[in-house]
């Protein structure tokens, strides 16, 4: 992940005037990476959308007992 970050943000978008500019660019990159980037391995949808769809179709069990198989 660090090499992707450095290549996509560090080399392509810099240089910045100061730390604040780099901080804003980092937040914008993370937002893009999670919410707008189309991911080929995830049916060309952003990671957040894929995760929301997964949990919509696979809800979490209501109790711990329901989540763990019985040993008895």
C-alpha positions as CSV (number, residue, x, y, z in Angstrom):
1,X,0.0,0.0,0.0
2,X,2.8,2.4,0.8
3,X,4.4,2.0,-2.6
4,X,1.0,2.7,-4.3
5,X,0.5,5.7,-2.2
6,X,4.0,7.1,-2.9
7,X,3.7,6.5,-6.6
8,X,0.2,7.8,-7.1
9,X,0.2,10.7,-4.7
10,X,3.8,11.5,-3.9
11,X,5.3,11.5,-7.4
12,X,2.3,12.5,-9.4
13,X,0.8,15.3,-7.3
14,X,3.6,16.9,-5.5
15,X,5.5,19.0,-4.6
16,X,3.6,20.8,-1.9
17,X,4.3,24.1,-0.1
18,X,4.1,22.7,3.4
19,X,2.9,19.9,5.6
20,X,-0.7,21.2,5.6
21,X,-0.8,20.8,1.8
22,X,0.5,17.3,2.0
23,X,-2.0,16.5,4.8
24,X,-5.0,17.7,2.7
25,X,-3.7,15.8,-0.3
26,X,-3.4,12.6,1.8
27,X,-7.0,12.9,3.1
28,X,-8.3,13.5,-0.5
29,X,-6.4,10.5,-1.8
30,X,-7.7,8.2,0.9
31,X,-11.3,9.4,0.2
32,X,-10.8,8.7,-3.5
33,X,-9.2,5.3,-2.8
34,X,-12.1,4.1,-0.7
35,X,-15.1,5.9,-2.2
36,X,-14.6,6.6,-5.9
37,X,-11.8,4.3,-7.2
38,X,-13.3,1.6,-9.4
39,X,-11.7,-1.8,-8.5
40,X,-11.5,-4.5,-11.2
41,X,-11.5,-7.3,-8.7
42,X,-14.6,-6.0,-7.0
43,X,-16.8,-5.9,-10.2
44,X,-15.7,-2.3,-11.0
45,X,-17.3,-0.7,-8.0
46,X,-15.6,1.3,-5.2
47,X,-14.4,-0.7,-2.2
48,X,-16.9,1.0,0.2
49,X,-19.8,0.2,-2.1
50,X,-18.7,-3.4,-2.4
51,X,-18.4,-3.7,1.4
52,X,-21.9,-2.2,2.0
53,X,-23.4,-4.6,-0.5
54,X,-21.6,-7.5,1.2
55,X,-23.0,-6.6,4.6
56,X,-26.5,-6.0,3.1
57,X,-26.6,-9.5,1.8
58,X,-24.7,-11.1,4.8
59,X,-26.0,-9.5,8.0
60,X,-24.0,-10.0,11.2
61,X,-25.5,-12.5,13.6
62,X,-27.5,-10.9,16.5
63,X,-25.7,-12.8,19.2
64,X,-22.3,-14.4,19.8
65,X,-23.9,-17.8,20.2
66,X,-25.4,-17.5,16.7
67,X,-22.0,-16.6,15.2
68,X,-20.0,-19.5,16.8
69,X,-20.6,-23.1,16.0
70,X,-21.5,-25.2,18.9
71,X,-18.9,-27.6,20.2
72,X,-21.5,-29.9,21.7
